Amino acid sequence: MTSLERHLIYSYLTNNKLKFDKNPILTSYFKDFEQNPQLYFDTSSLNISSIKELENYLELIIPVGDRKFNGAFSHRTTSLTLS
């Protein structure tokens, strides 16, 4: 997992005031998380307000060669190919 990925998720949770400290999955996910001030500032300023928005930002950090393999952008790629 990349630092950017964790910062996007962390920013989403904190911006939406979602507590995650008692969630074992998220506690484990953020176990070794170190907040980078610049990344936090940049990701917090995105004001990600929904899971769908978070998903879109997370898809953008998947390397181009891996997107089809991982299923990211599959609905968009198909519609772009048909037009």
PDB file of N, CA, C and O in Angstrom:
ATOM      1  N   MET A   1       0.834  -1.180   0.000  1.00  0.00           N
ATOM      2  CA  MET A   1       0.000   0.000   0.000  1.00  0.00           C
ATOM      3  C   MET A   1       0.873   1.234   0.000  1.00  0.00           C
ATOM      4  O   MET A   1       1.903   1.302   0.670  1.00  0.00           O
ATOM      5  N   THR A   2       0.436   2.187  -0.758  1.00  0.00           N
ATOM      6  CA  THR A   2       1.225   3.410  -0.846  1.00  0.00           C
ATOM      7  C   THR A   2       0.824   4.390   0.247  1.00  0.00           C
ATOM      8  O   THR A   2      -0.262   4.314   0.821  1.00  0.00           O
ATOM      9  N   SER A   3       1.722   5.290   0.505  1.00  0.00           N
ATOM     10  CA  SER A   3       1.444   6.345   1.473  1.00  0.00           C
ATOM     11  C   SER A   3       0.287   7.216   0.975  1.00  0.00           C
ATOM     12  O   SER A   3      -0.546   7.666   1.762  1.00  0.00           O
ATOM     13  N   LEU A   4       0.247   7.444  -0.331  1.00  0.00           N
ATOM     14  CA  LEU A   4      -0.840   8.246  -0.899  1.00  0.00           C
ATOM     15  C   LEU A   4      -2.185   7.572  -0.663  1.00  0.00           C
ATOM     16  O   LEU A   4      -3.159   8.231  -0.299  1.00  0.00           O
ATOM     17  N   GLU A   5      -2.238   6.261  -0.872  1.00  0.00           N
ATOM     18  CA  GLU A   5      -3.481   5.513  -0.646  1.00  0.00           C
ATOM     19  C   GLU A   5      -3.952   5.681   0.802  1.00  0.00           C
ATOM     20  O   GLU A   5      -5.121   5.976   1.053  1.00  0.00           O
ATOM     21  N   ARG A   6      -3.050   5.494   1.728  1.00  0.00           N
ATOM     22  CA  ARG A   6      -3.419   5.628   3.141  1.00  0.00           C
ATOM     23  C   ARG A   6      -3.844   7.053   3.478  1.00  0.00           C
ATOM     24  O   ARG A   6      -4.781   7.258   4.250  1.00  0.00           O
ATOM     25  N   HIS A   7      -3.166   8.027   2.907  1.00  0.00           N
ATOM     26  CA  HIS A   7      -3.537   9.415   3.167  1.00  0.00           C
ATOM     27  C   HIS A   7      -4.919   9.749   2.596  1.00  0.00           C
ATOM     28  O   HIS A   7      -5.681  10.496   3.210  1.00  0.00           O
ATOM     29  N   LEU A   8      -5.237   9.200   1.432  1.00  0.00           N
ATOM     30  CA  LEU A   8      -6.570   9.425   0.864  1.00  0.00           C
ATOM     31  C   LEU A   8      -7.647   8.868   1.786  1.00  0.00           C
ATOM     32  O   LEU A   8      -8.647   9.532   2.061  1.00  0.00           O
ATOM     33  N   ILE A   9      -7.437   7.656   2.256  1.00  0.00           N
ATOM     34  CA  ILE A   9      -8.421   7.021   3.143  1.00  0.00           C
ATOM     35  C   ILE A   9      -8.481   7.748   4.479  1.00  0.00           C
ATOM     36  O   ILE A   9      -9.566   8.000   5.002  1.00  0.00           O
ATOM     37  N   TYR A  10      -7.329   8.084   5.030  1.00  0.00           N
ATOM     38  CA  TYR A  10      -7.280   8.812   6.302  1.00  0.00           C
ATOM     39  C   TYR A  10      -7.988  10.168   6.177  1.00  0.00           C
ATOM     40  O   TYR A  10      -8.751  10.553   7.063  1.00  0.00           O
ATOM     41  N   SER A  11      -7.741  10.871   5.106  1.00  0.00           N
ATOM     42  CA  SER A  11      -8.383  12.172   4.894  1.00  0.00           C
ATOM     43  C   SER A  11      -9.891  12.025   4.768  1.00  0.00           C
ATOM     44  O   SER A  11     -10.648  12.827   5.315  1.00  0.00           O
ATOM     45  N   TYR A  12     -10.329  10.988   4.039  1.00  0.00           N
ATOM     46  CA  TYR A  12     -11.767  10.744   3.917  1.00  0.00           C
ATOM     47  C   TYR A  12     -12.383  10.524   5.301  1.00  0.00           C
ATOM     48  O   TYR A  12     -13.413  11.114   5.628  1.00  0.00           O
ATOM     49  N   LEU A  13     -11.756   9.685   6.095  1.00  0.00           N
ATOM     50  CA  LEU A  13     -12.293   9.372   7.424  1.00  0.00           C
ATOM     51  C   LEU A  13     -12.305  10.599   8.330  1.00  0.00           C
ATOM     52  O   LEU A  13     -13.301  10.871   9.000  1.00  0.00           O
ATOM     53  N   THR A  14     -11.209  11.332   8.350  1.00  0.00           N
ATOM     54  CA  THR A  14     -11.135  12.489   9.250  1.00  0.00           C
ATOM     55  C   THR A  14     -11.996  13.647   8.772  1.00  0.00           C
ATOM     56  O   THR A  14     -12.635  14.315   9.586  1.00  0.00           O
ATOM     57  N   ASN A  15     -12.024  13.896   7.477  1.00  0.00           N
ATOM     58  CA  ASN A  15     -12.858  14.993   6.950  1.00  0.00           C
ATOM     59  C   ASN A  15     -14.341  14.751   7.198  1.00  0.00           C
ATOM     60  O   ASN A  15     -15.114  15.695   7.360  1.00  0.00           O
ATOM     61  N   ASN A  16     -14.730  13.484   7.227  1.00  0.00           N
ATOM     62  CA  ASN A  16     -16.135  13.140   7.448  1.00  0.00           C
ATOM     63  C   ASN A  16     -16.415  12.767   8.903  1.00  0.00           C
ATOM     64  O   ASN A  16     -17.488  12.267   9.238  1.00  0.00           O
ATOM     65  N   LYS A  17     -15.413  13.026   9.766  1.00  0.00           N
ATOM     66  CA  LYS A  17     -15.534  12.788  11.211  1.00  0.00           C
ATOM     67  C   LYS A  17     -15.972  11.355  11.532  1.00  0.00           C
ATOM     68  O   LYS A  17     -16.798  11.121  12.414  1.00  0.00           O
ATOM     69  N   LEU A  18     -15.400  10.417  10.796  1.00  0.00           N
ATOM     70  CA  LEU A  18     -15.690   9.000  11.016  1.00  0.00           C
ATOM     71  C   LEU A  18     -14.628   8.421  11.946  1.00  0.00           C
ATOM     72  O   LEU A  18     -13.440   8.428  11.621  1.00  0.00           O
ATOM     73  N   LYS A  19     -15.050   7.930  13.078  1.00  0.00           N
ATOM     74  CA  LYS A  19     -14.114   7.345  14.044  1.00  0.00           C
ATOM     75  C   LYS A  19     -13.761   5.939  13.602  1.00  0.00           C
ATOM     76  O   LYS A  19     -14.628   5.146  13.232  1.00  0.00           O
ATOM     77  N   PHE A  20     -12.497   5.653  13.647  1.00  0.00           N
ATOM     78  CA  PHE A  20     -12.056   4.331  13.208  1.00  0.00           C
ATOM     79  C   PHE A  20     -11.122   3.665  14.212  1.00  0.00           C
ATOM     80  O   PHE A  20     -10.615   2.574  13.953  1.00  0.00           O
ATOM     81  N   ASP A  21     -10.894   4.295  15.330  1.00  0.00           N
ATOM     82  CA  ASP A  21      -9.941   3.765  16.304  1.00  0.00           C
ATOM     83  C   ASP A  21     -10.391   2.468  16.976  1.00  0.00           C
ATOM     84  O   ASP A  21      -9.562   1.742  17.525  1.00  0.00           O
ATOM     85  N   LYS A  22     -11.680   2.170  16.941  1.00  0.00           N
ATOM     86  CA  LYS A  22     -12.175   0.931  17.547  1.00  0.00           C
ATOM     87  C   LYS A  22     -12.485  -0.141  16.503  1.00  0.00           C
ATOM     88  O   LYS A  22     -12.977  -1.218  16.840  1.00  0.00           O
ATOM     89  N   ASN A  23     -12.200   0.155  15.251  1.00  0.00           N
ATOM     90  CA  ASN A  23     -12.415  -0.800  14.176  1.00  0.00           C
ATOM     91  C   ASN A  23     -11.124  -1.591  13.965  1.00  0.00           C
ATOM     92  O   ASN A  23     -10.110  -1.016  13.569  1.00  0.00           O
ATOM     93  N   PRO A  24     -11.145  -2.910  14.225  1.00  0.00           N
ATOM     94  CA  PRO A  24      -9.899  -3.688  14.134  1.00  0.00           C
ATOM     95  C   PRO A  24      -9.274  -3.702  12.739  1.00  0.00           C
ATOM     96  O   PRO A  24      -8.050  -3.748  12.621  1.00  0.00           O
ATOM     97  N   ILE A  25     -10.071  -3.664  11.701  1.00  0.00           N
ATOM     98  CA  ILE A  25      -9.533  -3.679  10.338  1.00  0.00           C
ATOM     99  C   ILE A  25      -8.801  -2.372  10.049  1.00  0.00           C
ATOM    100  O   ILE A  25      -7.678  -2.378   9.545  1.00  0.00           O
ATOM    101  N   LEU A  26      -9.446  -1.256  10.373  1.00  0.00           N
ATOM    102  CA  LEU A  26      -8.815   0.037  10.114  1.00  0.00           C
ATOM    103  C   LEU A  26      -7.645   0.296  11.053  1.00  0.00           C
ATOM    104  O   LEU A  26      -6.655   0.913  10.659  1.00  0.00           O
ATOM    105  N   THR A  27      -7.755  -0.171  12.291  1.00  0.00           N
ATOM    106  CA  THR A  27      -6.645  -0.028  13.231  1.00  0.00           C
ATOM    107  C   THR A  27      -5.418  -0.759  12.701  1.00  0.00           C
ATOM    108  O   THR A  27      -4.302  -0.247  12.778  1.00  0.00           O
ATOM    109  N   SER A  28      -5.628  -1.943  12.170  1.00  0.00           N
ATOM    110  CA  SER A  28      -4.535  -2.708  11.584  1.00  0.00           C
ATOM    111  C   SER A  28      -3.992  -2.015  10.330  1.00  0.00           C
ATOM    112  O   SER A  28      -2.779  -1.944  10.132  1.00  0.00           O
ATOM    113  N   TYR A  29      -4.885  -1.511   9.495  1.00  0.00           N
ATOM    114  CA  TYR A  29      -4.505  -0.832   8.249  1.00  0.00           C
ATOM    115  C   TYR A  29      -3.622   0.381   8.531  1.00  0.00           C
ATOM    116  O   TYR A  29      -2.660   0.638   7.807  1.00  0.00           O
ATOM    117  N   PHE A  30      -3.954   1.125   9.588  1.00  0.00           N
ATOM    118  CA  PHE A  30      -3.209   2.338   9.917  1.00  0.00           C
ATOM    119  C   PHE A  30      -2.130   2.121  10.976  1.00  0.00           C
ATOM    120  O   PHE A  30      -1.588   3.089  11.510  1.00  0.00           O
ATOM    121  N   LYS A  31      -1.813   0.866  11.284  1.00  0.00           N
ATOM    122  CA  LYS A  31      -0.865   0.545  12.353  1.00  0.00           C
ATOM    123  C   LYS A  31       0.460   1.297  12.218  1.00  0.00           C
ATOM    124  O   LYS A  31       0.907   1.924  13.178  1.00  0.00           O
ATOM    125  N   ASP A  32       1.078   1.247  11.076  1.00  0.00           N
ATOM    126  CA  ASP A  32       2.380   1.892  10.860  1.00  0.00           C
ATOM    127  C   ASP A  32       2.261   3.200  10.068  1.00  0.00           C
ATOM    128  O   ASP A  32       3.242   3.680   9.500  1.00  0.00           O
ATOM    129  N   PHE A  33       1.075   3.758  10.037  1.00  0.00           N
ATOM    130  CA  PHE A  33       0.823   4.975   9.271  1.00  0.00           C
ATOM    131  C   PHE A  33       1.556   6.160   9.880  1.00  0.00           C
ATOM    132  O   PHE A  33       1.444   6.433  11.075  1.00  0.00           O
ATOM    133  N   GLU A  34       2.303   6.853   9.042  1.00  0.00           N
ATOM    134  CA  GLU A  34       2.967   8.082   9.455  1.00  0.00           C
ATOM    135  C   GLU A  34       2.437   9.206   8.587  1.00  0.00           C
ATOM    136  O   GLU A  34       2.547   9.182   7.361  1.00  0.00           O
ATOM    137  N   GLN A  35       1.868  10.173   9.247  1.00  0.00           N
ATOM    138  CA  GLN A  35       1.267  11.279   8.526  1.00  0.00           C
ATOM    139  C   GLN A  35       2.348  12.183   7.951  1.00  0.00           C
ATOM    140  O   GLN A  35       3.210  12.685   8.672  1.00  0.00           O
ATOM    141  N   ASN A  36       2.282  12.378   6.641  1.00  0.00           N
ATOM    142  CA  ASN A  36       3.170  13.292   5.938  1.00  0.00           C
ATOM    143  C   ASN A  36       2.402  14.612   5.793  1.00  0.00           C
ATOM    144  O   ASN A  36       1.356  14.640   5.145  1.00  0.00           O
ATOM    145  N   PRO A  37       2.900  15.698   6.383  1.00  0.00           N
ATOM    146  CA  PRO A  37       2.142  16.960   6.373  1.00  0.00           C
ATOM    147  C   PRO A  37       1.718  17.426   4.975  1.00  0.00           C
ATOM    148  O   PRO A  37       0.590  17.886   4.797  1.00  0.00           O
ATOM    149  N   GLN A  38       2.607  17.312   3.988  1.00  0.00           N
ATOM    150  CA  GLN A  38       2.253  17.766   2.641  1.00  0.00           C
ATOM    151  C   GLN A  38       1.173  16.874   2.023  1.00  0.00           C
ATOM    152  O   GLN A  38       0.206  17.374   1.450  1.00  0.00           O
ATOM    153  N   LEU A  39       1.341  15.554   2.140  1.00  0.00           N
ATOM    154  CA  LEU A  39       0.336  14.634   1.604  1.00  0.00           C
ATOM    155  C   LEU A  39      -1.002  14.816   2.308  1.00  0.00           C
ATOM    156  O   LEU A  39      -2.053  14.804   1.668  1.00  0.00           O
ATOM    157  N   TYR A  40      -0.962  14.984   3.621  1.00  0.00           N
ATOM    158  CA  TYR A  40      -2.211  15.177   4.360  1.00  0.00           C
ATOM    159  C   TYR A  40      -2.904  16.456   3.910  1.00  0.00           C
ATOM    160  O   TYR A  40      -4.115  16.463   3.690  1.00  0.00           O
ATOM    161  N   PHE A  41      -2.157  17.521   3.775  1.00  0.00           N
ATOM    162  CA  PHE A  41      -2.734  18.788   3.323  1.00  0.00           C
ATOM    163  C   PHE A  41      -3.353  18.629   1.933  1.00  0.00           C
ATOM    164  O   PHE A  41      -4.479  19.062   1.690  1.00  0.00           O
ATOM    165  N   ASP A  42      -2.602  18.006   1.029  1.00  0.00           N
ATOM    166  CA  ASP A  42      -3.090  17.832  -0.348  1.00  0.00           C
ATOM    167  C   ASP A  42      -4.331  16.947  -0.418  1.00  0.00           C
ATOM    168  O   ASP A  42      -5.284  17.269  -1.129  1.00  0.00           O
ATOM    169  N   THR A  43      -4.325  15.835   0.314  1.00  0.00           N
ATOM    170  CA  THR A  43      -5.476  14.932   0.253  1.00  0.00           C
ATOM    171  C   THR A  43      -6.671  15.488   1.018  1.00  0.00           C
ATOM    172  O   THR A  43      -7.812  15.274   0.608  1.00  0.00           O
ATOM    173  N   SER A  44      -6.438  16.187   2.105  1.00  0.00           N
ATOM    174  CA  SER A  44      -7.545  16.782   2.866  1.00  0.00           C
ATOM    175  C   SER A  44      -8.251  17.866   2.070  1.00  0.00           C
ATOM    176  O   SER A  44      -9.463  18.047   2.185  1.00  0.00           O
ATOM    177  N   SER A  45      -7.490  18.578   1.268  1.00  0.00           N
ATOM    178  CA  SER A  45      -8.081  19.664   0.489  1.00  0.00           C
ATOM    179  C   SER A  45      -8.983  19.156  -0.641  1.00  0.00           C
ATOM    180  O   SER A  45      -9.708  19.940  -1.253  1.00  0.00           O
ATOM    181  N   LEU A  46      -8.939  17.844  -0.921  1.00  0.00           N
ATOM    182  CA  LEU A  46      -9.822  17.272  -1.945  1.00  0.00           C
ATOM    183  C   LEU A  46     -11.269  17.213  -1.471  1.00  0.00           C
ATOM    184  O   LEU A  46     -12.189  17.102  -2.282  1.00  0.00           O
ATOM    185  N   ASN A  47     -11.471  17.289  -0.149  1.00  0.00           N
ATOM    186  CA  ASN A  47     -12.823  17.232   0.431  1.00  0.00           C
ATOM    187  C   ASN A  47     -13.638  16.055  -0.095  1.00  0.00           C
ATOM    188  O   ASN A  47     -14.748  16.230  -0.597  1.00  0.00           O
ATOM    189  N   ILE A  48     -13.081  14.874   0.025  1.00  0.00           N
ATOM    190  CA  ILE A  48     -13.749  13.648  -0.418  1.00  0.00           C
ATOM    191  C   ILE A  48     -14.909  13.378   0.530  1.00  0.00           C
ATOM    192  O   ILE A  48     -14.704  13.102   1.712  1.00  0.00           O
ATOM    193  N   SER A  49     -16.123  13.458   0.007  1.00  0.00           N
ATOM    194  CA  SER A  49     -17.297  13.364   0.882  1.00  0.00           C
ATOM    195  C   SER A  49     -18.074  12.062   0.757  1.00  0.00           C
ATOM    196  O   SER A  49     -18.973  11.802   1.557  1.00  0.00           O
ATOM    197  N   SER A  50     -17.743  11.240  -0.234  1.00  0.00           N
ATOM    198  CA  SER A  50     -18.479   9.988  -0.399  1.00  0.00           C
ATOM    199  C   SER A  50     -17.518   8.849  -0.713  1.00  0.00           C
ATOM    200  O   SER A  50     -16.390   9.066  -1.155  1.00  0.00           O
ATOM    201  N   ILE A  51     -17.987   7.650  -0.478  1.00  0.00           N
ATOM    202  CA  ILE A  51     -17.193   6.457  -0.803  1.00  0.00           C
ATOM    203  C   ILE A  51     -16.902   6.416  -2.304  1.00  0.00           C
ATOM    204  O   ILE A  51     -15.818   6.000  -2.711  1.00  0.00           O
ATOM    205  N   LYS A  52     -17.849   6.839  -3.117  1.00  0.00           N
ATOM    206  CA  LYS A  52     -17.664   6.839  -4.568  1.00  0.00           C
ATOM    207  C   LYS A  52     -16.528   7.774  -4.965  1.00  0.00           C
ATOM    208  O   LYS A  52     -15.710   7.434  -5.820  1.00  0.00           O
ATOM    209  N   GLU A  53     -16.477   8.946  -4.350  1.00  0.00           N
ATOM    210  CA  GLU A  53     -15.382   9.875  -4.639  1.00  0.00           C
ATOM    211  C   GLU A  53     -14.052   9.271  -4.205  1.00  0.00           C
ATOM    212  O   GLU A  53     -13.059   9.364  -4.927  1.00  0.00           O
ATOM    213  N   LEU A  54     -14.032   8.653  -3.029  1.00  0.00           N
ATOM    214  CA  LEU A  54     -12.819   8.002  -2.549  1.00  0.00           C
ATOM    215  C   LEU A  54     -12.387   6.909  -3.527  1.00  0.00           C
ATOM    216  O   LEU A  54     -11.208   6.798  -3.861  1.00  0.00           O
ATOM    217  N   GLU A  55     -13.334   6.118  -3.976  1.00  0.00           N
ATOM    218  CA  GLU A  55     -13.044   5.058  -4.945  1.00  0.00           C
ATOM    219  C   GLU A  55     -12.417   5.640  -6.213  1.00  0.00           C
ATOM    220  O   GLU A  55     -11.444   5.095  -6.734  1.00  0.00           O
ATOM    221  N   ASN A  56     -12.969   6.735  -6.703  1.00  0.00           N
ATOM    222  CA  ASN A  56     -12.442   7.353  -7.923  1.00  0.00           C
ATOM    223  C   ASN A  56     -10.995   7.807  -7.741  1.00  0.00           C
ATOM    224  O   ASN A  56     -10.160   7.591  -8.620  1.00  0.00           O
ATOM    225  N   TYR A  57     -10.700   8.431  -6.610  1.00  0.00           N
ATOM    226  CA  TYR A  57      -9.321   8.859  -6.350  1.00  0.00           C
ATOM    227  C   TYR A  57      -8.384   7.668  -6.198  1.00  0.00           C
ATOM    228  O   TYR A  57      -7.252   7.705  -6.682  1.00  0.00           O
ATOM    229  N   LEU A  58      -8.839   6.623  -5.537  1.00  0.00           N
ATOM    230  CA  LEU A  58      -8.005   5.429  -5.369  1.00  0.00           C
ATOM    231  C   LEU A  58      -7.730   4.747  -6.705  1.00  0.00           C
ATOM    232  O   LEU A  58      -6.636   4.227  -6.925  1.00  0.00           O
ATOM    233  N   GLU A  59      -8.721   4.747  -7.598  1.00  0.00           N
ATOM    234  CA  GLU A  59      -8.522   4.162  -8.921  1.00  0.00           C
ATOM    235  C   GLU A  59      -7.446   4.909  -9.702  1.00  0.00           C
ATOM    236  O   GLU A  59      -6.709   4.307 -10.482  1.00  0.00           O
ATOM    237  N   LEU A  60      -7.360   6.211  -9.491  1.00  0.00           N
ATOM    238  CA  LEU A  60      -6.396   7.020 -10.235  1.00  0.00           C
ATOM    239  C   LEU A  60      -4.946   6.705  -9.875  1.00  0.00           C
ATOM    240  O   LEU A  60      -4.042   7.002 -10.656  1.00  0.00           O
ATOM    241  N   ILE A  61      -4.712   6.114  -8.714  1.00  0.00           N
ATOM    242  CA  ILE A  61      -3.328   5.814  -8.339  1.00  0.00           C
ATOM    243  C   ILE A  61      -2.907   4.392  -8.724  1.00  0.00           C
ATOM    244  O   ILE A  61      -1.772   3.995  -8.463  1.00  0.00           O
ATOM    245  N   ILE A  62      -3.807   3.628  -9.338  1.00  0.00           N
ATOM    246  CA  ILE A  62      -3.452   2.299  -9.851  1.00  0.00           C
ATOM    247  C   ILE A  62      -2.637   2.504 -11.129  1.00  0.00           C
ATOM    248  O   ILE A  62      -3.069   3.236 -12.019  1.00  0.00           O
ATOM    249  N   PRO A  63      -1.471   1.873 -11.233  1.00  0.00           N
ATOM    250  CA  PRO A  63      -0.671   2.009 -12.458  1.00  0.00           C
ATOM    251  C   PRO A  63      -1.490   1.621 -13.692  1.00  0.00           C
ATOM    252  O   PRO A  63      -2.287   0.683 -13.648  1.00  0.00           O
ATOM    253  N   VAL A  64      -1.289   2.342 -14.774  1.00  0.00           N
ATOM    254  CA  VAL A  64      -2.080   2.158 -15.999  1.00  0.00           C
ATOM    255  C   VAL A  64      -2.087   0.704 -16.456  1.00  0.00           C
ATOM    256  O   VAL A  64      -3.135   0.194 -16.853  1.00  0.00           O
ATOM    257  N   GLY A  65      -0.961   0.038 -16.411  1.00  0.00           N
ATOM    258  CA  GLY A  65      -0.877  -1.350 -16.864  1.00  0.00           C
ATOM    259  C   GLY A  65      -1.664  -2.327 -16.009  1.00  0.00           C
ATOM    260  O   GLY A  65      -2.022  -3.409 -16.474  1.00  0.00           O
ATOM    261  N   ASP A  66      -1.936  -1.960 -14.765  1.00  0.00           N
ATOM    262  CA  ASP A  66      -2.658  -2.841 -13.850  1.00  0.00           C
ATOM    263  C   ASP A  66      -4.154  -2.581 -13.806  1.00  0.00           C
ATOM    264  O   ASP A  66      -4.893  -3.375 -13.223  1.00  0.00           O
ATOM    265  N   ARG A  67      -4.612  -1.519 -14.391  1.00  0.00           N
ATOM    266  CA  ARG A  67      -6.023  -1.123 -14.253  1.00  0.00           C
ATOM    267  C   ARG A  67      -6.983  -2.153 -14.807  1.00  0.00           C
ATOM    268  O   ARG A  67      -7.949  -2.505 -14.131  1.00  0.00           O
ATOM    269  N   LYS A  68      -6.760  -2.639 -15.989  1.00  0.00           N
ATOM    270  CA  LYS A  68      -7.674  -3.622 -16.570  1.00  0.00           C
ATOM    271  C   LYS A  68      -7.599  -4.931 -15.791  1.00  0.00           C
ATOM    272  O   LYS A  68      -8.625  -5.563 -15.543  1.00  0.00           O
ATOM    273  N   PHE A  69      -6.408  -5.336 -15.409  1.00  0.00           N
ATOM    274  CA  PHE A  69      -6.216  -6.574 -14.649  1.00  0.00           C
ATOM    275  C   PHE A  69      -6.965  -6.514 -13.321  1.00  0.00           C
ATOM    276  O   PHE A  69      -7.568  -7.504 -12.908  1.00  0.00           O
ATOM    277  N   ASN A  70      -6.933  -5.381 -12.658  1.00  0.00           N
ATOM    278  CA  ASN A  70      -7.588  -5.220 -11.366  1.00  0.00           C
ATOM    279  C   ASN A  70      -9.062  -4.836 -11.484  1.00  0.00           C
ATOM    280  O   ASN A  70      -9.757  -4.764 -10.471  1.00  0.00           O
ATOM    281  N   GLY A  71      -9.542  -4.593 -12.677  1.00  0.00           N
ATOM    282  CA  GLY A  71     -10.948  -4.248 -12.866  1.00  0.00           C
ATOM    283  C   GLY A  71     -11.248  -2.774 -12.715  1.00  0.00           C
ATOM    284  O   GLY A  71     -12.399  -2.366 -12.868  1.00  0.00           O
ATOM    285  N   ALA A  72     -10.262  -1.974 -12.423  1.00  0.00           N
ATOM    286  CA  ALA A  72     -10.486  -0.538 -12.290  1.00  0.00           C
ATOM    287  C   ALA A  72     -10.758   0.048 -13.664  1.00  0.00           C
ATOM    288  O   ALA A  72     -10.148  -0.358 -14.653  1.00  0.00           O
ATOM    289  N   PHE A  73     -11.648   0.977 -13.722  1.00  0.00           N
ATOM    290  CA  PHE A  73     -12.017   1.684 -14.942  1.00  0.00           C
ATOM    291  C   PHE A  73     -12.659   0.777 -15.982  1.00  0.00           C
ATOM    292  O   PHE A  73     -12.822   1.192 -17.130  1.00  0.00           O
ATOM    293  N   SER A  74     -13.024  -0.433 -15.623  1.00  0.00           N
ATOM    294  CA  SER A  74     -13.555  -1.353 -16.625  1.00  0.00           C
ATOM    295  C   SER A  74     -14.827  -0.815 -17.267  1.00  0.00           C
ATOM    296  O   SER A  74     -15.002  -0.951 -18.478  1.00  0.00           O
ATOM    297  N   HIS A  75     -15.722  -0.206 -16.484  1.00  0.00           N
ATOM    298  CA  HIS A  75     -16.949   0.327 -17.070  1.00  0.00           C
ATOM    299  C   HIS A  75     -16.657   1.553 -17.920  1.00  0.00           C
ATOM    300  O   HIS A  75     -17.345   1.783 -18.914  1.00  0.00           O
ATOM    301  N   ARG A  76     -15.673   2.332 -17.564  1.00  0.00           N
ATOM    302  CA  ARG A  76     -15.327   3.513 -18.348  1.00  0.00           C
ATOM    303  C   ARG A  76     -14.582   3.121 -19.613  1.00  0.00           C
ATOM    304  O   ARG A  76     -14.831   3.678 -20.682  1.00  0.00           O
ATOM    305  N   THR A  77     -13.672   2.166 -19.497  1.00  0.00           N
ATOM    306  CA  THR A  77     -12.890   1.739 -20.655  1.00  0.00           C
ATOM    307  C   THR A  77     -13.813   1.164 -21.727  1.00  0.00           C
ATOM    308  O   THR A  77     -13.654   1.453 -22.913  1.00  0.00           O
ATOM    309  N   THR A  78     -14.775   0.353 -21.303  1.00  0.00           N
ATOM    310  CA  THR A  78     -15.708  -0.246 -22.245  1.00  0.00           C
ATOM    311  C   THR A  78     -16.507   0.810 -22.976  1.00  0.00           C
ATOM    312  O   THR A  78     -16.667   0.726 -24.194  1.00  0.00           O
ATOM    313  N   SER A  79     -17.016   1.807 -22.259  1.00  0.00           N
ATOM    314  CA  SER A  79     -17.815   2.818 -22.903  1.00  0.00           C
ATOM    315  C   SER A  79     -16.973   3.700 -23.834  1.00  0.00           C
ATOM    316  O   SER A  79     -17.466   4.182 -24.853  1.00  0.00           O
ATOM    317  N   LEU A  80     -15.709   3.905 -23.478  1.00  0.00           N
ATOM    318  CA  LEU A  80     -14.845   4.684 -24.350  1.00  0.00           C
ATOM    319  C   LEU A  80     -14.490   3.909 -25.601  1.00  0.00           C
ATOM    320  O   LEU A  80     -14.341   4.500 -26.670  1.00  0.00           O
ATOM    321  N   THR A  81     -14.352   2.598 -25.489  1.00  0.00           N
ATOM    322  CA  THR A  81     -14.006   1.775 -26.635  1.00  0.00           C
ATOM    323  C   THR A  81     -15.163   1.713 -27.634  1.00  0.00           C
ATOM    324  O   THR A  81     -14.936   1.644 -28.842  1.00  0.00           O
ATOM    325  N   LEU A  82     -16.387   1.736 -27.138  1.00  0.00           N
ATOM    326  CA  LEU A  82     -17.553   1.613 -28.016  1.00  0.00           C
ATOM    327  C   LEU A  82     -17.853   2.878 -28.800  1.00  0.00           C
ATOM    328  O   LEU A  82     -18.477   2.805 -29.859  1.00  0.00           O
ATOM    329  N   SER A  83     -17.426   4.036 -28.310  1.00  0.00           N
ATOM    330  CA  SER A  83     -17.788   5.274 -29.016  1.00  0.00           C
ATOM    331  C   SER A  83     -16.900   5.607 -30.153  1.00  0.00           C
ATOM    332  O   SER A  83     -17.105   6.621 -30.820  1.00  0.00           O
TER     333      SER A  83
END
